[in-house]
Amino acid sequence: LHAFHPSPDEQQQTECQQVVQDLAERVKRIAGESGSLEVIGSWRMGVPTPASDLDLVALLPAPVEHESFIESMVTSLESDAEDLLVTRNARVPRLSFRIRDFKVDLLTATVEDEESWQIVRAISETDHVLEFAQQAMPLETFHRLLRSVRAWAHARGIHGNAWGFLGGFPWAVLTAWSSLQLLAGQRPNRESSVLELLTHFFQVISQHPWPSPVSLIPNRYQAQGPRNRLPILRPVEPLENCAYNITRSTEEILRAEWARGASIFEQEKSTEHALCRLFEPAGVCHGSEEVLRISLHGSEENLNDFCGQFEGRVVGLLIDFERELHLRARPWPSMIKSEKAWQILIGLPLLRKCDREAAQLTISNLLSELNSTGVSWSLQWE
């Protein structure tokens, strides 16, 4: 399984710790001794790959303003970091840069606003997921299992909350929950147990009576409304669905992929064959008869800003397709980046001319609404 989900070697882990320590010291110099730095994302969950970004959040005392802190960090990093980029139009200002071969995304948070509270809450929730997972298995086993699930989701093109699928945290909750369902009182510690757990993951998820919620703690959550198609609950109060971006189209895709995974393990007697089929990358034409390619041109800074805005509108675009055009759309998470252009792919069924024009108009209107200064775009059907 390691071939599908490699982990950083000991040297990379040590270098990561050094980078975090260095940046934590800079945060204190700028924000004062009450300022601090927390690791979030895959590194905190314990499942980074060698190519994973290092996601961090600077916890700032109330008097320190987000933007002034970001500007001070830019000044501090100018001689040590590369590709410094500030994203100002996001809900929370973000500073991205590369330092010592690590791609870093730095967010800021205080205790006085809603967006910051959500970020701080995410730190606690990650720790809670790990605590629950250890009730079923050693932490190292959970890490290997979750790495497998995340690698599979990336290969099949269904990883990404902004794109109507599941992000890293919902996948972690789902993985811990599936293990707790099947391993009450057992503590597997052999390498073969990860394969067993992966098999059980697909079995229990594909058979779950959705929209009954998945939860790591007892709950009375009432799954109602279109934002609760596949509810996966956060592990701390107040209980909220962290899979709220799933639409009718992406629900069908997720459920089909879970069923596919369960079927593969039922059909294949050879573990090697089963894993090769399971992790086979989904082609861009998978499940679609046509593909709409959106090509974006501009500077890296402008493209980053534009694409961040677009990602915030993808779910709304899918809902417009479903409600107004009665279409099932298949978004492909993340951008395809090259020197010539950044590209976004959306799979669609074979359309009549009038439906194709309506779909193209819907997307064109959305692109025109974004702050596209310095970015041009074109559409191509394939």
Buried (B, 14 or more C-beta within 10 A) or exposed (E): BEEBBEBBEEEBEEBBEEBBEBBBEBBBEBBEEEBBBBBBBBBBBBBBBEEBBBBBBBBBEEEBEBEEBBBBBBEBBEEEBEEBBBBEEBEBBBBBBBBEEBBBBBBBBBEEBEBBEEBBBBBEBBEBBBEBBBBBBBEEBBBBBBBBBBBBBBBBBBBBBBBBBBBBBBBBBBBBBBBBBBBEEEEBEEEEBBBBBBBBBBBBBBEBEBBEBBBBEEEEBEBEEEBBBBBBBBBBEEBBBBBBBBBBBBBBBBBBBBBBBBEBBEEBEEEEEBBEBBBEEBEBEBBBEBBBBBBBBBEEBBBBBBBBBBBBBBBEBBBBBBEEBEBBBBBBBBBEEEEEBBBBBBBBEEBEEEBBEBBBEBBEEBBEEBEBEEBEBEBEEE
